[in-house]
Amino acid sequence: MKVALINTVVGYGSVGRIVYDLSKMPGVEGKVYYGRKTNKTDADACKFTGFFENADQAVQTFLFDNHAWTNARDTKKLVADLEAFQPDLVHLHNLHGYYLDAPVLFSYLKESGVPVVWTLHDCWAFTGHCAHYEKAGCMQWKTKCEVCPLLNTYPYTWTGRNVSRNYERKKELFTSITDQVHLVVPSHWLKTQVEQSFLKSMNCTVIPTGIDLSVFHPVESDFRQKNHLEKNTIILAVSSGWPAEKGYGDLLKLCSILQGDEKLVVVGVNSRQKKELERLGAIAMRRTSNASELAALYSTSDVLINPTYGDTFPTVNLEALVCGCPVVTYRTGGSPEVLTPETGGVIDCGEIDEALELIRHSNWDRNACTKQGQRYGRANMLAAYEALYQKCDHERKKQ
C-alpha cells in the first residue's frame, strides 16, 4: 500500500519519529512530505519548502494570523509529487508549523478522493488560532472563536482581527472532505473535544502515542553519585522547552518550598532559566535528544512532576512510567489518562503544595509503573495504525 505522510518534520521530535515509523511499516510504501528541518533518517522523504518560505509564513502569521494559509507555490510542488506518487492513502499529521498552504492541499485531497487518515496531536484544527486552550479556560471553539485570549501563544500573532475568519475557513475547508477522513487522536480527552467541535461528524479513533521500549526501560545510572544525591529525593521535570503554559513558574515555586534532602532536576531549560533555577538550588539541564540519557534520569528519579497547563497526551509521562518512575501531573488534557493510584497522582493546576505533599507521603509501586508504561509500547501503536490503514484500503477497494 502506498502511503503519503505529511508533517512539519520527519524523524525529529515525537511526531516526527511517529511519522518515520509509520513510513517503515511492513506492507507500506511510505513517502514523507515535510517542510522544516533536515531529514537525517533513511525515510523516502520530500522537503517541499525552504527557509525563506518558512520565514515568510512566520511573518504572515505574526502580522495577519495567516498560519497554514500561505506557501501556495511550494504546496503545489507537494501536490505535483503526490500526483506522481499516486498514494492509496494520505496520512496527515501537523498541518501547522509555518510550512503549508492548507487550501491547496485540501483541494487536491477533495479532487483525488483519496482516503485520508488525519492524526490530531493538538487542538489547532478546530480553533480560530491556538493549539491548546485549557490554560485560558476558553470554550469559544465549540461555537465560534471571536476574541482570542491566547494570541501570544503558538502560533504567535500580534493581531486578533482574523480569529473569526480563521475559525470559519478552517470549518469550511476541513469539513469539505468529511466522508474521506478518519481522525485519530492520542487521548480520550482529545476525542471528547473533537466530538464537541465542527469535526464531530468525522470518524474518530483513539490510538495512544507509543514509546520505544528498547530505549525506555529501567537502567542503571550514576547520576546520584555524580551529583552527591545518594540520600536525596529527586523530583524530575522534563520538557523540550519551558514556556509559561508548561508550568515553569510552578517549578520556581517548588524550588522555594523544598527541604534540604529534596532536589529538583529540570531538563529542557534555556540559558536564562538554567541560571534562575540554579540560583534556587535546582539542577538545570539543557534539552537533550539522547533518549538513553533520559531513560537513566527517569530510572534514578523518585518522581516525575509534569505541571503542564495544557497537553494532549504527554509522552514524558509514559517514558517515566516505563522506567519505573511515578508521575504527578495536573488535571489537564490527556495527561492523567495513563496513571493509576499505584503509579502516580493527579492534582488541580497550580496546586504545587499539594503536589509536594503527594510526593512526600505516597508509596507508589515502581514495578507497577513499569508494567503500566509497557502498555504504551511503539509496537502497539503501529499495530493499531496498520489495522486502520487496512480498513481504509479495504473500504477504498469496495468503492
C-alpha positions as CSV (number, residue, x, y, z in Angstrom):
1,M,0.0,0.0,0.0
2,K,1.3,3.4,-1.0
3,V,1.0,5.9,1.9
4,A,1.9,9.6,1.8
5,L,2.6,11.1,5.2
6,I,2.5,14.9,5.7
7,N,4.1,16.6,8.7
8,T,6.2,19.6,9.6
9,V,9.3,17.4,10.2
10,V,10.5,13.8,9.8
11,G,12.5,11.8,12.4
12,Y,12.6,14.8,14.8
13,G,10.5,15.2,17.9
14,S,7.8,12.8,19.0
15,V,5.6,13.4,15.9
16,G,8.5,13.3,13.5
17,R,9.5,9.9,14.9
18,I,6.0,8.6,14.6
19,V,5.8,9.6,11.0
20,Y,9.1,7.9,10.3
21,D,8.0,4.7,11.9
22,L,4.7,4.7,10.0
23,S,6.6,5.1,6.7
24,K,8.6,2.0,7.5
25,M,5.8,-0.4,8.5
26,P,5.7,-3.8,6.7
27,G,3.5,-3.7,3.7
28,V,3.7,0.1,3.4
29,E,5.5,2.0,0.7
30,G,5.7,5.2,2.6
31,K,6.8,8.6,1.4
32,V,7.1,11.5,3.8
33,Y,6.4,15.1,2.8
34,Y,7.7,17.7,5.2
35,G,8.5,21.4,5.3
36,R,11.1,22.1,8.0
37,K,14.5,20.9,9.4
38,T,16.6,18.2,7.7
39,N,15.8,14.6,7.1
40,K,18.5,12.6,8.9
41,T,16.7,9.3,8.5
42,D,16.6,6.7,5.7
43,A,12.9,7.5,5.0
44,D,11.9,8.2,1.5
45,A,11.1,11.9,2.0
46,C,10.4,15.1,0.1
47,K,11.0,18.5,1.5
48,F,8.9,20.9,-0.5
49,T,9.6,24.3,1.2
50,G,12.7,26.2,2.2
51,F,14.0,28.6,4.9
52,F,12.7,31.7,3.2
53,E,9.2,30.2,2.6
54,N,9.0,29.1,6.3
55,A,10.1,32.6,7.3
56,D,7.6,34.2,5.1
57,Q,4.7,32.2,6.7
58,A,6.1,33.1,10.1
59,V,5.9,36.8,9.2
60,Q,2.4,36.4,7.7
61,T,1.3,34.6,10.9
62,F,2.7,37.3,13.1
63,L,1.3,40.2,11.1
64,F,-2.0,38.8,9.8
65,D,-2.5,35.4,11.6
66,N,-2.3,33.6,8.2
67,H,-1.0,30.4,9.6
68,A,-1.2,27.5,7.1
69,W,-2.7,29.9,4.5
70,T,0.4,30.8,2.6
71,N,3.1,29.0,0.7
72,A,0.7,28.1,-2.2
73,R,3.5,27.8,-4.7
74,D,5.5,25.3,-2.7
75,T,2.4,23.4,-1.7
76,K,1.6,23.0,-5.4
77,K,5.0,21.2,-5.7
78,L,3.8,18.9,-3.0
79,V,0.6,18.2,-4.9
80,A,2.5,17.6,-8.1
81,D,4.7,15.0,-6.3
82,L,1.6,13.4,-4.8
83,E,0.0,13.1,-8.2
84,A,3.1,11.3,-9.4
85,F,3.4,9.1,-6.4
86,Q,-0.4,8.2,-6.5
87,P,-0.9,7.2,-2.9
88,D,-3.6,4.7,-1.8
89,L,-3.9,6.7,1.4
90,V,-2.8,10.1,2.7
91,H,-1.9,10.4,6.4
92,L,-1.9,14.0,7.7
93,H,-0.2,15.0,10.9
94,N,0.6,18.5,11.9
95,L,-0.5,20.9,9.2
96,H,0.6,23.9,11.3
97,G,4.3,24.7,11.7
98,Y,5.0,27.5,9.1
99,Y,5.3,25.4,6.0
100,L,2.0,24.6,4.3
101,D,-0.9,26.1,2.4
102,A,-3.9,24.1,3.6
103,P,-6.4,25.2,0.8
104,V,-4.1,23.9,-1.9
105,L,-3.6,20.6,-0.2
106,F,-7.3,20.1,0.6
107,S,-8.2,21.0,-3.0
108,Y,-6.0,18.0,-4.1
109,L,-7.5,15.7,-1.5
110,K,-11.1,16.5,-2.5
111,E,-10.4,16.2,-6.2
112,S,-8.5,13.0,-5.9
113,G,-10.9,11.3,-3.5
114,V,-8.0,9.5,-1.8
115,P,-8.8,8.2,1.7
116,V,-7.3,10.4,4.5
117,V,-6.2,9.5,8.0
118,W,-5.6,12.6,10.0
119,T,-3.9,12.4,13.4
120,L,-4.6,15.4,15.5
121,H,-1.8,16.0,18.0
122,D,-3.4,19.1,19.5
123,C,-6.5,21.3,19.1
124,W,-5.3,23.6,16.3
125,A,-7.6,22.1,13.6
126,F,-10.8,23.2,15.3
127,T,-9.9,26.6,16.8
128,G,-9.6,30.1,15.4
129,H,-6.0,30.4,16.5
130,C,-4.5,28.3,19.3
131,A,-3.2,24.8,19.6
132,H,-4.2,24.4,23.3
133,Y,-6.8,26.5,25.1
134,E,-7.1,24.9,28.6
135,K,-4.8,27.4,30.4
136,A,-7.2,30.2,29.4
137,G,-10.3,28.1,30.1
138,C,-11.6,29.2,26.7
139,M,-14.5,27.3,25.1
140,Q,-15.3,29.6,22.2
141,W,-14.2,26.9,19.7
142,K,-17.4,25.0,20.5
143,T,-19.4,27.6,18.6
144,K,-17.2,30.3,17.1
145,C,-13.9,31.8,18.1
146,E,-14.1,35.6,18.2
147,V,-11.9,37.2,20.8
148,C,-8.8,35.0,21.4
149,P,-7.1,35.3,24.8
150,L,-4.1,33.3,23.5
151,L,-2.6,35.4,20.7
152,N,0.8,35.4,22.5
153,T,1.0,31.6,22.3
154,Y,1.9,29.4,19.3
155,P,1.3,30.3,16.5
156,Y,2.3,33.7,17.7
157,T,0.4,36.8,16.3
158,W,0.0,40.4,17.3
159,T,-3.5,40.8,15.8
160,G,-6.7,39.2,16.8
161,R,-8.6,40.6,13.8
162,N,-8.7,37.3,11.9
163,V,-9.6,34.9,14.6
164,S,-13.2,34.5,13.5
165,R,-12.2,34.4,9.8
166,N,-9.7,31.6,10.6
167,Y,-12.3,29.6,12.5
168,E,-14.8,29.9,9.6
169,R,-12.3,29.0,6.9
170,K,-11.0,26.0,8.8
171,K,-14.5,24.8,9.4
172,E,-15.4,25.2,5.7
173,L,-12.1,23.7,4.4
174,F,-11.6,20.8,6.8
175,T,-15.2,19.6,6.7
176,S,-15.2,19.7,2.8
177,I,-13.8,16.2,2.8
178,T,-15.6,14.7,5.8
179,D,-16.5,11.5,4.1
180,Q,-12.9,10.8,3.1
181,V,-11.4,11.4,6.6
182,H,-10.8,9.1,9.6
183,L,-9.5,11.1,12.5
184,V,-7.0,9.7,15.0
185,V,-6.3,11.2,18.4
186,P,-3.8,10.0,21.0
187,S,-6.0,10.6,24.1
188,H,-9.6,10.1,25.1
189,W,-9.6,13.7,26.3
190,L,-8.9,15.0,22.8
191,K,-11.7,12.7,21.4
192,T,-14.2,14.4,23.7
193,Q,-13.0,17.8,22.4
194,V,-13.4,16.7,18.8
195,E,-16.9,15.4,19.5
196,Q,-17.9,19.0,20.6
197,S,-16.2,20.7,17.6
198,F,-17.1,21.2,14.0
199,L,-15.2,18.0,13.2
200,K,-17.7,15.9,15.2
201,S,-19.2,14.2,12.1
202,M,-15.9,12.6,11.2
203,N,-15.0,9.1,12.3
204,C,-12.5,9.3,15.2
205,T,-10.3,6.6,16.8
206,V,-8.1,6.8,19.9
207,I,-4.6,5.4,19.2
208,P,-2.3,6.4,22.1
209,T,1.2,7.5,21.3
210,G,3.7,4.7,21.6
211,I,7.3,4.8,23.0
212,D,10.4,2.8,22.2
213,L,10.6,0.1,24.9
214,S,14.1,-0.9,23.6
215,V,15.3,2.5,24.9
216,F,12.9,3.4,27.7
217,H,13.1,0.8,30.5
218,P,14.8,0.7,33.9
219,V,18.5,1.2,33.6
220,E,21.5,1.7,35.9
221,S,22.5,5.3,36.5
222,D,25.4,7.1,38.2
223,F,23.6,10.4,38.3
224,R,23.1,10.4,42.0
225,Q,26.7,9.6,42.7
226,K,28.0,12.2,40.3
227,N,25.8,14.9,41.9
228,H,26.1,13.7,45.5
229,L,22.4,12.9,45.8
230,E,22.6,9.4,47.2
231,K,20.2,10.2,50.1
232,N,18.1,12.8,48.4
233,T,14.6,12.6,46.9
234,I,15.0,13.5,43.3
235,I,12.0,15.3,41.7
236,L,12.4,15.4,37.9
237,A,10.8,17.7,35.4
238,V,11.3,17.1,31.7
239,S,10.2,19.1,28.6
240,S,11.5,20.1,25.2
241,G,11.1,23.7,26.5
242,W,9.6,25.5,29.5
243,P,7.2,28.3,28.4
244,A,4.7,29.5,31.0
245,E,2.0,27.1,29.9
246,K,4.3,24.1,30.7
247,G,4.3,25.3,34.3
248,Y,7.7,26.9,34.6
249,G,6.5,29.4,37.2
250,D,5.3,26.5,39.3
251,L,8.7,24.9,39.2
252,L,10.2,28.1,40.6
253,K,7.7,28.0,43.4
254,L,8.5,24.3,44.1
255,C,12.2,25.2,44.5
256,S,11.3,27.7,47.3
257,I,9.4,25.1,49.4
258,L,11.7,22.0,49.1
259,Q,13.5,20.7,52.1
260,G,17.3,20.1,52.2
261,D,17.0,16.5,51.3
262,E,14.8,17.2,48.2
263,K,16.3,18.1,44.9
264,L,14.6,19.4,41.8
265,V,16.2,18.4,38.4
266,V,14.8,20.2,35.4
267,V,15.6,19.1,31.8
268,G,14.9,21.3,28.7
269,V,15.7,24.8,30.0
270,N,17.2,27.7,28.2
271,S,20.2,29.7,29.4
272,R,18.2,32.2,31.4
273,Q,16.1,29.5,33.1
274,K,19.2,27.5,33.9
275,K,20.8,30.4,35.8
276,E,17.5,31.2,37.5
277,L,16.9,27.6,38.7
278,E,20.4,27.0,39.8
279,R,20.3,30.2,42.0
280,L,17.3,28.5,43.7
281,G,19.3,25.3,44.3
282,A,17.9,23.1,41.4
283,I,19.9,21.2,38.9
284,A,19.0,22.5,35.4
285,M,20.0,20.9,32.1
286,R,19.5,21.9,28.5
287,R,17.3,19.9,26.2
288,T,18.8,16.5,25.3
289,S,18.0,14.3,22.3
290,N,19.8,11.4,23.9
291,A,17.0,9.0,24.8
292,S,19.3,6.8,26.8
293,E,20.4,9.7,29.0
294,L,16.7,10.5,29.7
295,A,16.0,6.8,30.5
296,A,18.8,6.9,33.1
297,L,17.4,10.1,34.6
298,Y,13.9,8.6,34.8
299,S,15.2,5.4,36.3
300,T,17.1,7.1,39.1
301,S,14.5,9.7,40.0
302,D,11.9,9.3,42.7
303,V,9.1,11.0,40.8
304,L,8.4,13.0,37.6
305,I,6.4,16.2,38.1
306,N,4.5,17.4,35.0
307,P,2.9,20.8,35.8
308,T,1.5,21.3,32.3
309,Y,-1.5,23.6,31.9
310,G,-2.4,22.1,28.5
311,D,-1.3,18.9,26.9
312,T,-2.9,16.3,24.6
313,F,-1.0,13.2,25.7
314,P,2.5,13.9,27.1
315,T,5.0,11.2,26.2
316,V,7.2,12.2,29.1
317,N,4.7,10.6,31.4
318,L,5.0,7.3,29.5
319,E,8.7,7.4,29.4
320,A,9.0,8.0,33.1
321,L,6.5,5.2,34.0
322,V,8.1,2.6,31.9
323,C,11.5,3.4,33.6
324,G,9.8,2.8,37.0
325,C,9.3,6.5,37.8
326,P,5.9,7.5,39.3
327,V,4.3,10.7,37.9
328,V,2.5,13.6,39.5
329,T,0.6,15.8,36.9
330,Y,-2.0,18.4,36.7
331,R,-5.6,17.5,35.9
332,T,-5.4,18.8,32.4
333,G,-5.9,17.4,28.9
334,G,-4.9,13.8,28.4
335,S,-2.0,14.0,30.9
336,P,-3.8,12.0,33.7
337,E,-5.0,9.2,31.5
338,V,-2.1,6.8,31.9
339,L,-2.0,7.0,35.7
340,T,-3.4,4.6,38.3
341,P,-3.3,5.0,42.2
342,E,-0.2,2.8,42.2
343,T,1.7,4.8,39.6
344,G,1.2,8.5,40.5
345,G,-1.1,11.3,41.4
346,V,-3.3,13.9,39.8
347,I,-3.9,17.4,41.2
348,D,-5.5,20.6,40.1
349,C,-3.5,23.2,38.2
350,G,-1.3,25.3,40.3
351,E,-1.5,23.3,43.5
352,I,2.2,22.8,43.8
353,D,2.0,22.5,47.6
354,E,-0.4,19.6,47.2
355,A,2.0,18.0,44.6
356,L,4.8,18.1,47.1
357,E,2.6,16.6,49.9
358,L,1.8,13.7,47.5
359,I,5.4,13.2,46.7
360,R,6.4,13.2,50.4
361,H,3.7,10.8,51.6
362,S,2.8,8.4,48.8
363,N,4.1,4.9,48.4
364,W,3.9,4.3,44.7
365,D,5.0,0.9,43.2
366,R,7.9,1.2,40.7
367,N,7.2,-2.2,39.3
368,A,3.6,-1.2,38.7
369,C,4.8,1.9,37.0
370,T,6.9,-0.1,34.6
371,K,4.1,-2.5,33.8
372,Q,1.7,0.4,33.2
373,G,4.2,2.1,30.9
374,Q,4.7,-1.1,28.8
375,R,1.1,-0.9,27.7
376,Y,2.1,2.0,25.6
377,G,4.9,0.5,23.5
378,R,5.5,1.7,20.0
379,A,4.6,-1.8,18.6
380,N,1.1,-1.5,20.0
381,M,0.6,1.9,18.4
382,L,1.9,0.7,15.0
383,A,-0.3,-2.3,15.1
384,A,-3.3,-0.1,15.6
385,Y,-2.4,2.1,12.7
386,E,-1.7,-0.9,10.5
387,A,-5.3,-2.1,11.2
388,L,-6.7,1.3,10.4
389,Y,-4.7,1.5,7.2
390,Q,-6.0,-1.9,6.1
391,K,-9.6,-0.9,7.0
392,C,-9.3,2.3,4.9
393,D,-7.8,0.4,2.0
394,H,-10.5,-2.2,2.1
395,E,-13.2,0.5,2.0
396,R,-11.4,2.2,-0.9
397,K,-11.4,-1.0,-2.9
398,K,-15.1,-1.6,-2.3
399,Q,-16.0,1.7,-3.9
